[in-house]
Amino acid sequence: MKNGLPRILIVRLSAIGDVARVLPALHTLRDTFPNAQLDWAVEKKAADLIQDHPCLDQVLVFDRPAQKWSAVKDFIGFCKHIRANRYDILIDFHGIFKTGMICAFSGAANRYGFDRPRAQELSYLFMNHKVRLPSQNLNRVEENLLLCDALCPHRTSLEAMVYVPYETQDEINDFYDGMFDGGKKVVAMHVPVDRPEKQWPVEYFAQLADLLLADGRFEVMLTWGAGQFDLVEEVLTKSRRHPSVAPETPSLKHYAWLVHRADLYFGGDTGPMHIAATMGTPVVAVFGGTDPRKHAPYRRPCEVLHVDDAQLTAAERLRRVTPEMAYDACVRLIS
């Protein structure tokens, strides 16, 4: 400890949506330990979500190289850096072998993590405080909060946020002021997903955009990330009307404020969906190959579209969610 105050390290390296879902736990920890040193170990691709967060003292970023042996060498150096910080408490929200190794090499006297079966790749072996979950069907945010309960038994809120600097807010606000007149509700629609079993048919996105635009009360804004513009172009080609296209966002903070300014977010089970929920934007989410009990936004307002039929493939379940069903859900939630 330093001056009688604990040094605490959160370990959740990736992915973007998973990092976002630890933010309520971060706020819980800071509420419980207002004066502690509270840091977070994360990989570079998700670091922007937590950089400059007011609940954190320091963000330790692991920039993993593409080459295998360079990655091993850099990972060892990263572990040495963590050990040099002399943490008293590590909390592993990730639960894989790599994060277990970080905890083991840290030298921390108290290492908190999930017990089996939530812990994967033998990561539980490196923990001396293991949390066994009461169910395997909990939402990931609830799992993270239960892990916190070992240290913070009295939760006060589900607060979460992504810190966005004023200059970034101004950039996005200027885009909104130039693109939309303010008389209609803006629906942010994110087409790309990272896995095929999550991909709602692209033609359905185009049909939903047409339904919303034909309604007369809504604007539709297609959002995208690096390497994803081809899907946006496909929606534009298939749509009979003219949805707007968001600018390319140079950082996750830009994306966070972009969806924060929207009145509604529509998309699949993706990191952007969890960013939108974290920023307080109402979410309509369509699920196919992943379990909404575990992966749907925890915060409300939110509506999940999912066909619960194990006899169907993920693609078939997604196709059963029609554009008309999605339109009705958007109207319900935005009203």
VMD Tcl script that draws the C-alpha trace (Angstrom):
set ca {
  {0.00 0.00 0.00}
  {0.97 3.63 -0.43}
  {0.14 5.95 2.45}
  {-2.25 3.29 3.74}
  {-4.24 3.23 0.49}
  {-4.45 0.16 -1.75}
  {-3.05 0.00 -5.27}
  {-5.64 -1.72 -7.48}
  {-5.28 -2.93 -11.07}
  {-8.20 -3.88 -13.30}
  {-7.23 -6.43 -15.97}
  {-9.45 -6.55 -19.03}
  {-7.37 -6.44 -22.19}
  {-10.03 -6.60 -24.92}
  {-12.38 -6.59 -26.83}
  {-14.09 -3.22 -27.27}
  {-17.53 -4.39 -26.16}
  {-16.11 -6.37 -23.24}
  {-14.07 -3.40 -22.03}
  {-17.21 -1.24 -22.19}
  {-19.04 -3.79 -20.05}
  {-16.49 -3.48 -17.23}
  {-17.12 0.27 -16.88}
  {-19.96 -0.14 -14.32}
  {-17.57 -2.23 -12.23}
  {-14.95 0.51 -12.52}
  {-17.39 3.06 -11.10}
  {-18.29 0.65 -8.31}
  {-14.62 0.23 -7.39}
  {-13.99 3.96 -7.39}
  {-17.07 4.59 -5.22}
  {-15.78 2.02 -2.73}
  {-12.13 3.15 -2.83}
  {-12.31 6.90 -3.54}
  {-8.67 7.56 -2.68}
  {-7.01 4.35 -3.90}
  {-4.59 4.10 -6.81}
  {-6.88 2.57 -9.46}
  {-5.35 1.55 -12.79}
  {-6.40 -0.57 -15.80}
  {-4.38 -2.92 -18.04}
  {-5.77 -3.01 -21.59}
  {-4.70 -3.70 -25.17}
  {-4.23 -0.78 -27.54}
  {-7.29 -1.46 -29.74}
  {-9.66 -0.86 -26.81}
  {-7.59 1.63 -24.80}
  {-9.31 4.71 -26.21}
  {-12.51 3.78 -24.36}
  {-10.87 4.30 -20.98}
  {-8.11 6.84 -21.62}
  {-8.50 9.93 -19.41}
  {-11.43 8.36 -17.56}
  {-11.99 10.35 -14.35}
  {-12.22 7.15 -12.27}
  {-8.76 5.99 -13.33}
  {-5.33 7.12 -12.25}
  {-3.39 5.33 -14.98}
  {-4.04 3.23 -18.09}
  {-1.41 0.58 -18.86}
  {-1.55 -0.20 -22.58}
  {-0.21 -3.40 -24.11}
  {0.48 -2.77 -27.80}
  {0.70 -6.34 -29.07}
  {3.03 -6.73 -32.09}
  {1.95 -8.88 -35.03}
  {5.05 -11.10 -34.90}
  {4.78 -13.97 -32.42}
  {8.17 -13.72 -30.73}
  {8.05 -9.96 -30.52}
  {4.64 -10.29 -28.89}
  {6.02 -12.71 -26.29}
  {8.96 -10.43 -25.52}
  {6.76 -7.36 -25.22}
  {4.26 -9.23 -23.06}
  {7.03 -10.20 -20.62}
  {8.09 -6.56 -20.50}
  {4.49 -5.53 -19.86}
  {4.27 -7.98 -16.94}
  {7.52 -6.62 -15.48}
  {6.13 -3.10 -15.67}
  {3.02 -4.19 -13.78}
  {5.12 -5.96 -11.15}
  {7.20 -2.81 -10.67}
  {4.04 -0.90 -9.77}
  {3.59 -3.16 -6.73}
  {-0.16 -3.54 -6.77}
  {-1.95 -4.83 -3.69}
  {-5.06 -6.01 -5.54}
  {-5.57 -7.31 -9.09}
  {-9.03 -8.03 -10.50}
  {-9.10 -10.19 -13.61}
  {-12.33 -9.50 -15.50}
  {-10.99 -11.28 -18.58}
  {-10.38 -14.80 -17.32}
  {-7.96 -16.26 -19.87}
  {-4.47 -17.73 -19.52}
  {-2.75 -14.51 -20.57}
  {-4.51 -12.41 -17.95}
  {-3.91 -15.12 -15.38}
  {-0.20 -14.83 -16.15}
  {-0.35 -11.07 -15.63}
  {-1.88 -11.65 -12.21}
  {0.65 -14.34 -11.32}
  {3.66 -12.19 -12.23}
  {2.25 -9.07 -10.58}
  {3.26 -10.06 -7.08}
  {-0.09 -8.76 -5.77}
  {-1.12 -10.32 -2.46}
  {-4.80 -10.39 -3.47}
  {-5.79 -11.62 -6.92}
  {-9.51 -11.77 -7.69}
  {-10.95 -13.66 -10.65}
  {-13.72 -15.94 -11.84}
  {-13.84 -19.57 -10.82}
  {-14.67 -22.39 -13.22}
  {-16.49 -22.67 -15.57}
  {-16.51 -18.91 -16.28}
  {-12.71 -18.79 -16.04}
  {-11.08 -20.12 -19.18}
  {-7.68 -21.57 -20.08}
  {-6.80 -22.42 -16.45}
  {-6.75 -18.74 -15.46}
  {-8.40 -19.61 -12.14}
  {-5.18 -21.33 -11.02}
  {-3.51 -17.94 -10.66}
  {-6.18 -16.45 -8.37}
  {-6.32 -16.68 -4.59}
  {-9.84 -15.20 -4.46}
  {-12.21 -17.00 -6.84}
  {-15.80 -15.97 -7.53}
  {-18.19 -18.73 -8.58}
  {-21.16 -17.39 -10.50}
  {-24.68 -18.58 -9.53}
  {-25.61 -19.12 -13.19}
  {-23.94 -19.45 -16.57}
  {-26.66 -17.35 -18.19}
  {-25.91 -14.02 -16.54}
  {-25.36 -10.84 -18.46}
  {-21.64 -10.02 -18.70}
  {-22.15 -6.74 -16.84}
  {-23.81 -8.63 -13.97}
  {-20.91 -11.11 -13.93}
  {-18.43 -8.25 -13.63}
  {-20.40 -6.67 -10.81}
  {-20.56 -10.00 -8.96}
  {-16.78 -10.21 -9.23}
  {-16.65 -6.73 -7.70}
  {-18.87 -7.84 -4.83}
  {-15.93 -9.66 -3.29}
  {-14.42 -6.20 -2.69}
  {-17.45 -3.91 -2.93}
  {-20.49 -5.59 -1.38}
  {-22.62 -2.44 -1.46}
  {-23.31 -1.29 -5.01}
  {-24.91 2.11 -5.42}
  {-25.48 2.51 -9.18}
  {-24.93 1.18 -12.68}
  {-23.19 4.34 -13.79}
  {-20.86 4.07 -16.78}
  {-19.31 6.54 -19.20}
  {-16.69 7.06 -21.88}
  {-14.79 10.28 -21.35}
  {-14.94 12.42 -24.51}
  {-12.89 15.66 -24.60}
  {-14.69 18.88 -25.52}
  {-12.83 19.30 -28.80}
  {-14.02 15.86 -29.94}
  {-17.56 16.70 -28.88}
  {-17.34 19.90 -30.91}
  {-16.24 18.02 -34.05}
  {-19.19 15.65 -33.84}
  {-21.61 18.41 -32.90}
  {-20.53 20.37 -35.99}
  {-21.28 17.31 -38.14}
  {-24.75 16.95 -36.63}
  {-25.50 20.65 -37.03}
  {-24.53 20.51 -40.70}
  {-26.24 17.20 -41.52}
  {-29.51 17.27 -39.56}
  {-31.96 20.11 -38.99}
  {-33.05 18.89 -35.55}
  {-36.67 18.38 -36.48}
  {-36.44 14.60 -36.76}
  {-35.12 11.77 -34.60}
  {-31.74 10.41 -35.70}
  {-31.33 6.62 -35.84}
  {-27.70 5.49 -35.88}
  {-27.54 2.22 -37.80}
  {-24.40 0.09 -37.66}
  {-24.32 -2.64 -40.33}
  {-20.91 -4.40 -39.89}
  {-20.29 -7.10 -37.31}
  {-17.15 -9.07 -36.55}
  {-18.56 -12.58 -37.04}
  {-20.93 -14.04 -39.68}
  {-23.29 -15.54 -37.08}
  {-24.06 -11.99 -35.90}
  {-24.74 -10.46 -39.34}
  {-28.32 -9.40 -39.95}
  {-28.85 -9.50 -43.77}
  {-27.54 -6.34 -45.41}
  {-30.68 -6.04 -47.53}
  {-32.70 -5.98 -44.30}
  {-30.73 -2.93 -43.14}
  {-31.60 -1.22 -46.43}
  {-35.28 -2.09 -46.05}
  {-35.32 -0.88 -42.45}
  {-33.69 2.40 -43.51}
  {-36.41 2.82 -46.16}
  {-39.18 2.16 -43.63}
  {-37.78 4.67 -41.14}
  {-37.20 7.34 -43.77}
  {-40.65 6.81 -45.31}
  {-42.20 7.32 -41.86}
  {-41.25 10.99 -42.01}
  {-40.23 11.30 -38.36}
  {-36.72 9.88 -38.61}
  {-33.29 10.42 -40.13}
  {-31.07 7.37 -40.64}
  {-27.30 7.63 -40.23}
  {-25.08 4.72 -41.26}
  {-22.02 4.37 -39.02}
  {-18.88 2.42 -39.84}
  {-15.29 1.79 -38.88}
  {-12.01 1.26 -40.68}
  {-12.34 -1.28 -43.51}
  {-16.14 -1.41 -43.24}
  {-17.31 1.14 -45.80}
  {-18.07 -1.53 -48.41}
  {-21.08 -2.64 -46.35}
  {-22.28 0.94 -46.06}
  {-22.07 1.26 -49.85}
  {-24.05 -1.96 -50.22}
  {-26.84 -0.59 -48.03}
  {-26.86 2.65 -50.04}
  {-27.13 0.64 -53.26}
  {-29.99 -1.52 -52.00}
  {-31.93 1.31 -50.35}
  {-34.57 3.17 -52.39}
  {-34.21 6.25 -50.23}
  {-31.13 8.12 -49.08}
  {-29.81 7.42 -45.57}
  {-27.03 9.69 -44.39}
  {-23.50 8.41 -43.93}
  {-21.53 9.22 -40.80}
  {-17.95 10.43 -41.20}
  {-15.13 8.01 -40.53}
  {-14.39 8.27 -36.83}
  {-10.65 8.48 -36.04}
  {-11.09 7.20 -32.48}
  {-13.49 5.33 -30.25}
  {-14.13 8.59 -28.42}
  {-15.37 10.14 -31.66}
  {-17.64 7.13 -32.19}
  {-18.92 7.33 -28.62}
  {-20.03 10.93 -29.04}
  {-21.44 10.21 -32.49}
  {-23.85 7.59 -31.12}
  {-24.46 9.62 -27.95}
  {-25.91 12.40 -30.11}
  {-28.25 9.93 -31.86}
  {-31.78 9.38 -30.57}
  {-31.61 5.62 -31.17}
  {-29.04 2.98 -32.09}
  {-29.83 -0.08 -34.20}
  {-27.42 -2.94 -34.89}
  {-26.17 -6.40 -34.02}
  {-24.08 -7.80 -31.17}
  {-21.00 -5.59 -31.58}
  {-18.65 -3.33 -29.68}
  {-20.38 -0.24 -31.15}
  {-23.68 -1.47 -29.70}
  {-22.14 -1.61 -26.22}
  {-20.59 1.83 -26.69}
  {-24.02 3.24 -27.58}
  {-25.59 1.64 -24.50}
  {-22.77 2.96 -22.31}
  {-23.38 6.47 -23.65}
  {-27.05 6.24 -22.65}
  {-28.50 5.94 -26.17}
  {-31.58 3.70 -26.47}
  {-30.63 0.49 -28.32}
  {-32.53 -1.92 -30.53}
  {-30.29 -4.97 -30.98}
  {-30.81 -7.97 -33.25}
  {-29.25 -11.27 -32.13}
  {-28.60 -14.50 -33.99}
  {-25.64 -16.69 -33.03}
  {-24.95 -15.20 -29.61}
  {-27.04 -15.38 -26.45}
  {-28.81 -12.11 -25.61}
  {-29.08 -13.16 -21.96}
  {-25.31 -12.77 -21.77}
  {-24.58 -10.15 -24.40}
  {-27.53 -7.76 -24.66}
  {-27.05 -4.27 -23.21}
  {-27.57 -4.31 -19.46}
  {-28.73 -0.74 -19.21}
  {-32.16 0.41 -20.31}
  {-33.83 1.53 -22.51}
  {-33.10 -1.42 -24.76}
  {-35.11 -3.84 -26.89}
  {-33.71 -7.14 -28.14}
  {-34.90 -8.89 -31.30}
  {-34.13 -12.60 -31.18}
  {-35.78 -15.81 -32.39}
  {-35.23 -18.35 -29.62}
  {-35.29 -21.59 -31.61}
  {-32.31 -23.91 -31.18}
  {-33.39 -25.95 -34.22}
  {-32.53 -23.04 -36.52}
  {-29.08 -21.93 -37.60}
  {-27.87 -18.47 -36.59}
  {-28.46 -17.21 -40.14}
  {-32.01 -18.57 -40.10}
  {-32.75 -16.98 -36.73}
  {-31.49 -13.64 -38.01}
  {-33.63 -13.89 -41.16}
  {-36.72 -14.53 -39.03}
  {-36.28 -11.02 -37.59}
  {-37.85 -9.03 -40.41}
  {-37.30 -5.34 -41.23}
  {-40.93 -4.73 -40.27}
  {-40.30 -6.21 -36.81}
  {-37.20 -4.03 -36.46}
  {-39.12 -0.92 -37.57}
  {-41.84 -1.57 -34.99}
  {-39.22 -1.99 -32.25}
  {-37.48 1.25 -33.24}
  {-40.76 3.17 -33.17}
  {-41.69 1.70 -29.78}
  {-38.36 2.53 -28.19}
  {-37.85 5.97 -29.67}
  {-41.36 7.00 -28.67}
}
mol new
graphics top color blue
foreach p $ca { graphics top sphere $p radius 0.5 }
foreach p [lrange $ca 0 end-1] q [lrange $ca 1 end] { graphics top cylinder $p $q radius 0.2 }
display resetview
